[in-house]
Amino acid sequence: MNETIASNIRDLSDSGEFRFAASCTVCGKTWISTPTPFSKAEGIVKSEVKKFFFMKCYHKEKRNAMAAAIKEAKSSLNFCPVCRSLVCDDCFMICEHDDMCIDCASYFHEKGERVD
């Protein structure tokens, strides 16, 4: 599921904080991660050497923030094993035979309960 979320996540980060978003493929509702501040956001970098280390730090913190966002997204987003879509809790069904999104449940006439 990590790969599914990672491939569907959008980067909303700026120079001061890291944020990520993903949208439900059924209803379009957007999940946005908790913002993570960049530790060196206030720093002014003038020399090229310092810019290099500043950017390395930025990218390392961004990778860590993305990993945390993926972990956080798992509590709000679900992977449909039938159509392989990423869907929100409101659009995911716990069914008798297999859990799936509401579109697939409707198509296969499966009954179940929404996660919400």
JONORTA-V981501 format. One record per residue. N is the residue number from 0. RES is the residue in one letter. SS is DSSP state (A for helix, B for strand, O for the rest). PSI is psi in radians with two decimals (NA if undefined). Layout:
BEGIN
n=N res=RES ss=SS psi=PSI
n=N res=RES ss=SS psi=PSI
END
This chain:
BEGIN
n=0 res=M ss=O psi=-0.54
n=1 res=N ss=A psi=-0.76
n=2 res=E ss=A psi=-0.66
n=3 res=T ss=A psi=-0.80
n=4 res=I ss=A psi=-0.82
n=5 res=A ss=A psi=-0.66
n=6 res=S ss=A psi=-0.29
n=7 res=N ss=A psi=0.03
n=8 res=I ss=O psi=2.47
n=9 res=R ss=B psi=2.50
n=10 res=D ss=B psi=2.06
n=11 res=L ss=O psi=0.25
n=12 res=S ss=O psi=2.70
n=13 res=D ss=O psi=-2.96
n=14 res=S ss=O psi=-0.25
n=15 res=G ss=O psi=-0.41
n=16 res=E ss=B psi=2.80
n=17 res=F ss=B psi=2.28
n=18 res=R ss=O psi=2.59
n=19 res=F ss=B psi=2.73
n=20 res=A ss=B psi=2.69
n=21 res=A ss=B psi=2.59
n=22 res=S ss=B psi=2.54
n=23 res=C ss=O psi=2.29
n=24 res=T ss=O psi=-0.22
n=25 res=V ss=O psi=-1.02
n=26 res=C ss=O psi=-0.26
n=27 res=G ss=O psi=-0.02
n=28 res=K ss=O psi=2.38
n=29 res=T ss=B psi=2.27
n=30 res=W ss=B psi=2.37
n=31 res=I ss=B psi=2.32
n=32 res=S ss=O psi=2.81
n=33 res=T ss=O psi=2.27
n=34 res=P ss=O psi=2.45
n=35 res=T ss=B psi=2.07
n=36 res=P ss=B psi=2.53
n=37 res=F ss=O psi=2.22
n=38 res=S ss=O psi=-0.44
n=39 res=K ss=O psi=0.47
n=40 res=A ss=O psi=-0.55
n=41 res=E ss=O psi=-0.18
n=42 res=G ss=O psi=2.42
n=43 res=I ss=O psi=2.12
n=44 res=V ss=O psi=2.13
n=45 res=K ss=O psi=-0.71
n=46 res=S ss=O psi=2.65
n=47 res=E ss=A psi=-0.65
n=48 res=V ss=A psi=-0.79
n=49 res=K ss=A psi=-0.61
n=50 res=K ss=A psi=-0.70
n=51 res=F ss=A psi=-0.86
n=52 res=F ss=A psi=-0.60
n=53 res=F ss=A psi=-0.81
n=54 res=M ss=A psi=-0.64
n=55 res=K ss=A psi=-0.76
n=56 res=C ss=A psi=-0.77
n=57 res=Y ss=A psi=-0.84
n=58 res=H ss=A psi=-0.63
n=59 res=K ss=A psi=-0.82
n=60 res=E ss=A psi=-0.60
n=61 res=K ss=A psi=-0.74
n=62 res=R ss=A psi=-0.76
n=63 res=N ss=A psi=-0.71
n=64 res=A ss=A psi=-0.64
n=65 res=M ss=A psi=-0.73
n=66 res=A ss=A psi=-0.73
n=67 res=A ss=A psi=-0.66
n=68 res=A ss=A psi=-0.70
n=69 res=I ss=A psi=-0.76
n=70 res=K ss=A psi=-0.75
n=71 res=E ss=A psi=-0.69
n=72 res=A ss=A psi=-0.51
n=73 res=K ss=O psi=-0.38
n=74 res=S ss=O psi=-0.17
n=75 res=S ss=O psi=-0.30
n=76 res=L ss=B psi=2.63
n=77 res=N ss=B psi=2.68
n=78 res=F ss=B psi=2.12
n=79 res=C ss=O psi=2.07
n=80 res=P ss=O psi=-0.25
n=81 res=V ss=O psi=-1.04
n=82 res=C ss=O psi=-0.10
n=83 res=R ss=O psi=0.53
n=84 res=S ss=O psi=2.77
n=85 res=L ss=B psi=2.13
n=86 res=V ss=B psi=2.71
n=87 res=C ss=B psi=2.95
n=88 res=D ss=A psi=-0.62
n=89 res=D ss=A psi=-0.43
n=90 res=C ss=A psi=0.28
n=91 res=F ss=B psi=2.34
n=92 res=M ss=B psi=2.40
n=93 res=I ss=B psi=1.86
n=94 res=C ss=B psi=2.94
n=95 res=E ss=O psi=-0.79
n=96 res=H ss=O psi=-0.70
n=97 res=D ss=O psi=2.44
n=98 res=D ss=O psi=2.50
n=99 res=M ss=B psi=2.99
n=100 res=C ss=B psi=2.84
n=101 res=I ss=A psi=-0.52
n=102 res=D ss=A psi=-0.80
n=103 res=C ss=A psi=-0.69
n=104 res=A ss=A psi=-0.72
n=105 res=S ss=A psi=-0.79
n=106 res=Y ss=A psi=-0.74
n=107 res=F ss=O psi=0.12
n=108 res=H ss=O psi=0.73
n=109 res=E ss=O psi=2.45
n=110 res=K ss=O psi=2.61
n=111 res=G ss=B psi=-2.99
n=112 res=E ss=B psi=2.44
n=113 res=R ss=B psi=2.62
n=114 res=V ss=O psi=-0.75
n=115 res=D ss=O psi=NA
END
